[in-house]
């Protein structure tokens, strides 16, 4: 049960990152999120669009995020083989001093 909660949380974070282009989170969550975002964008860039759409829709929680990924982000990253995200340190959280970062999609 715990594993499925983590997967759902990460899928929600991937969806939020695609919709908003950047999110603030802890460093550990950003490090776990980064390879998932990279894989989903690589899947969306595949030449077989039917298969690409099915894979993207299985991972993302929102139809709007899927449409944005397939139309806007695939065009943005067409010539880039990888490295679609950037993690920037922004300090520590006030309550528990957890290291906070901003993960964003590179323009």
Protein Blocks (a to p, Z undefined) as FASTA:
>chain_A
ZZmmmmmmmmmmmmmmmmnopacddfklmmmmmmmmmmmmmmmmpmblmlmmmmmmmmpm
bfklmmmmmmmmmmmmmmpmghjbccddebjafklopacddddddZZ
